[in-house]
Amino acid sequence: MSRDFDKYAYIPLKQHSNRVWRTYGGGALIDRWKMHTPENDGNMPEEWIMSTVTARGKGRPENEGLSLLNTPDGVKSLKELVDSNKELFLGKKLADKFGTTGVLIKMLDSNERLTIQVHPDKEYAHTILNSNFGKTESWYVLNNREIDGEKSAVYMGFKEGVTPEIWRKHFKDQDIEGMLACLHKIEVKPGDAFMVYGGVPHAIGSGCFLMEVQEPTDYTMRVEKVTPKGLKISDELIHQGVGEETMLECFHYDCCSHEEALKRWKVEPRLIDSSGSYTLKSIFNKTHTDCFGLKELDLNGALTIKANGSFYVAVIYSGEGTIVCGGKTFDFKQGDEIFLSAAIDEATFTSDIACKILLCYPPS
């Protein structure tokens, strides 16, 4: 690979919009966040951020999901930059261990309930899917809206008394109400955060706008063969090619009370540092998972972020300002998604308009 790409490792790189087709509808709140008009709900309800992963979908474009970045010399894919010099862009530890970013970041906006699903844990992913990564993920709720009078909610984990036999029968009968009744329903509001470990059954309800930080795969096992709005789902997207019986083995059948579900999976943000010009909180960290990290920076002034040995991603949720890096100044605004490589020793973020910045990190 060309070392001509090395120079891009020393400057912040903005991503092109990267909307991805899914089996559910939504996306209007992504348009609002991006300040695009009109705000449309459609079949592109996710924005994939700093992705080196292609989306799984029958008949979809070959490179759907891969992130493209602006450079001083034109548009380049994140994957080709990383592959050109993994240690420089990712950091030595990450390059040696994974050889990839090790993380996938999404903005997700639903105007219908997502299908009931589960993602593989690392063991299942390795033995059944021949993958080094499962799909443990996290949800950080940024906004919500009522759809047809329905308050936004998520479904997580099996209620007490659910057995593999009960779940299998509901699946075979396609008893959707029966399956939903097996799961804990949790109403959500902005600021709520949840860990969704591989093996935990779940569904995101309608009206949820959230950031999803996850392991870098698109493996999803679904137990609904038709979406709530009537889209028939292909067998490939139901069981990822492993067959229905093996798909059902992906679920963890450890049941719990509603109170225990909240203890297991709902996360309370933790204050890291604050001053008159910023507040920095940890949302997801090593106490929850070693697969990724997420911090939230509320900025009304300036803060210098030092290198920690790996790349990170700054997602500008609101506000605008500048980044000073290597003696050069770069502007940012609401809706920007910015890759800062491991080669950047430090970057000073300064707000012109008060900002909320989501700082996403790869595996620790």
N, C-alpha and C positions, 0 to 999 in steps of 0.2 A: 504493500500500500504506500501511497505517496506521503512523504514527510512534509509536503507543502501544506498539509492540513494542520501541522503543529501550531502555527501562528494563531489559529482560531481558539486554542485552548486558553489563551491569556485574556480573552475578552468575554463579557456576557453575551450569550446568543439567544435571540428570541425565536420562538416557534411560530410557524404558520398555523392557522386554524386547522384542527385535525378532528373533524366530526366523524363518527362511526355509526354504521347501521346496526340496529339491534332488533330483537323480536318484539319489543314494547315501544310505546309512543311517548313523546315528550320533547323537551329541548327549548321551550319558550324562555325559561329562566336562564338558560345558557346564553341565549340571544340577548336577554336583558343585561346580564353580567358583561357580555362583550360589547354592549351598547350598539347592537345591531337592530335595525328595524326592517320589516315588521318582526314582532316576536311570535315565532311559529312553533306549534307542536307538530311534530312529524315523526318520521322513522329514523331520525339521526339524533337520539336523545343523549349521546355521550360525547364528550370532548376528551380524547386521549392525549396525555401530556408526557413529553420526553419518552416516547415509546420506541423500543426496538423490537416490539412484538407485533405480528400480524393478527388481525381479527379473524376468528373462525366463523364462517357463514357460507352456506351453500350458494354458489353463483355470484359471490361478491368479488370486487377487484382484488387482484393478487397481493398488492401491497397495502391494502386498507389497514389503517391503524399505525403505520410507521410514521414517525415524526420527521418533518422537514424544518430546517433552521435557516434563518437569514444569516449570511456571512458577508463580509465586505466584498467578496468576489462572487456573490450569487447564492442561490439556494443549494444546500447540501442536506443529505439525510443524516440524522443523528447516528444511525447505525454505521454509515461509512466513516464518519469522523471517529467514532469509538474504535472501529476495527482498524483504523490507520495507526493508532498508538494507544492501546488500552491503558497502559500505566499512566500516561500523561493525562488523559481525559477522565479516567475513572478513579485513579489512585492505585498504588501498588497492591495493597491488601485485597481490594475488590477485584482488580485485574487477575491476580494470582488465584484467588478462590473461585471466582465465577466466570471471568472473562466477558461479562455483560454488566449492564446497569444494575441488575438484580432487583429491580422495582418497576412497577407500572403505576402511574397516577392518572386518575380520571376525574372529570366533573360529570355528574349524572343528574338528570332532571326527568322525573317520571310524571306523566299525566294519566297513567293507569298503573295498577298493581303489577309488579314483575311476577313472572311465574315462580312457583315454589321450587327451590333449587338447593343444591349443595355443591361445594367445591372440594377437591381432594386435599387431604393432608399430605405431608411430604412422603410418608411411607407408601400410601396408596399411589401417589403420583409416580414414585420410583418403580414400584413393582408392577403396576398395571399399565401406566402410561409412558413408562421409560423416560421420565422427566426428572431433572434435578430439582425442580420447583413444584410445590403444590400451588394452592391459591388461597392462603390465609389473606384476609383483607380487613380493611377498617373503614368505618363511615364517620365522617364529621359533617353534621348537618349545618348548612349555611343559610338556608331559607326554606320556606314551605308555603303551601297554598291549599285551599280546599278545592277539591274536584267533585262536582255534583253533590255538594254538601257533605262529603266525606273528609274528615280530618286526617292529616298525614300521620302515618304510623308505619312501623316495621314489624315483621314477624320473625321470631328467633327461638330456636331450641324446642325440644319436645317437652310437652307437659308430662306430669307424672302419670304413669300407667300406660304410656304408648309403647308398644312392642314392635319388633320387626314384622311380626305376622299381621298386626293391625295396619301398619304402614303399607305393607305389600298389598293387602286387600284393597285399601283405599286407592292405591296406584292402579292396580289391575282394573278396578271398577271405574276409574277416573272420577272418584268421588271428591271433587275439589273442596266442597264445604267441609267434608269429613277431614281432609288433610289440613285445611286452615284451622279447624277446631283442635287439631293436635299441637299447634304451635302457640307460643306466647305472643300476644299482640301488645305492642308498646307504642303509645302515642309519642311523637317527637316534636321538638321545637329547635330553632337555631341555637347552636352551642352544644347540643347533645352529641356524644361521641360513643362509638361502639366498636369493639373488636369482634370480628367474625372469623373464628378459627376454622381451618379445614375440617370438614366432617359435620359442622353445625348446620342443620337445616334452617333456611331463612327465606324471606321475601321482602323486598322494599315495596311499601305501599304507594298509592298515588299521591302526588303533591309534594314529593321529597326532592329537594335540591341539595346535593351533598358532594363533598370531595371523598373519593374512594382511593386509598393508597393500599397497594396489594403486591403480592408476589407476581412476577412477570410472566403469567400464562393467561390463556383465555379458556381454561377448562371449566365448563359448567355442566353439571348433571341436573336435568330438569325432570320433574314428575308430572307436569301438565303437558298434554299433547296438543292443546289448543290454548292460546293466550286469552286473557280476560276479554279482549276485544275481537276474538274470533280468528286469529291467525293460526293456521295449522303449522306445527313445528315438525321439522324433518326428524327422522330417527337419529341421524348423525348429531343433531343438536340436543336430542333427548339424552343419549347415553355416550356420546363422543366415540362411538365405534366399539365399545366394550361389551355391549349387550345389556338388556334390561336387568337381569339378575345380578350381574357384576356391578352395574350402576347402583343398585340398591345397597350394595356392601360399602359404598362410599360414605353413607350416613353413619354418624356416631349415635347410638341409641341410648345414651345416658340421659335420663329424664330428670327434671327438677321442677321446683315450685317457681312461681312468678318472681318471688323475692330473691331466690337463688339465681335466677336467670339474670336479673339486674346486677347482682354482685359479680357474676362471672364475666359479663360482656359489656356492661355500661362503664364507661371510663370518665373519671373526673379530671378535667384539665388542671395542671399544676403550675403555679407561678415559678418561673426561673429567676427573673430579674426585672426591675422596673426603675424608672427615673422620671424626671419631669418631661422627658421627650419620647419615652417608649415604654411598652410593657411587653415582655417576652414570656410566653407560656409554652409548656410542653403539653401536647395532646396525646401522642403515642410515643412510647420510649421503650427502653430495654426491659422495664418491669412488665410490659405487656407482650413484647415480641422482639426477636432479633432480626426480623425480616425487613423492617423499615422503621422510619421515624417521621414524626410530624410536629412542627412547632408553629405557633401563631405569633406574629409580631404586629402589635398596634403601634404605629410610628407617627409621631408629631414632632419631628426634629431630625436627629441623625443617630445612626448606630453603625459601628464597624463590626463586621462579621469576619472572624479569623478562619483560616483554613483548618480542617480537622482531618486531613488525609484522604478525603474522598470528595467527589462532586456533590452538589446539592442543586435543588430546583426552587426558584422563587416564583410563586404564583400570586399575581397582584389582584387581590379580590376587590379592593377599592382604593381610591386615591391616585396620586401621581407624584413623581419626583425624579431623582437622579441616582445613579450608581457611579461612584468614582472608583476606578480599578486600574492599577498600573499607570497612574497619572493621567488617565483619560476619563472623560465624563460621558455617560450614556443615560438617556432618558427612559422612563417607564411610565405606564399609565394603567388604569383599570383594564383588566382583561388580558394583560401580557403574561406570558409564561416564559421564564428565563432560565437557561442552563448555565451554571457556573462550574467550570471544570475543577478537578483536583489541583491543577497547576496555578490557580488563582490564590495567592497567599492571603489576601484580605480584600474586602469590598465594603465601601462605606455607602450605606443607603441613607438618603436624605429626602424627606417629604416636602413637596411644595403644597400639596393638599393632603390632609391627614390620611394615612394609609392603613389598610389591613393587608398583611402579606403572609401567605402560607408558605412555610419553608419545609420542603420535603427531602428526606434523606434515604439513602440506600441501606442495605443490610449492615448491621454493626459488626 
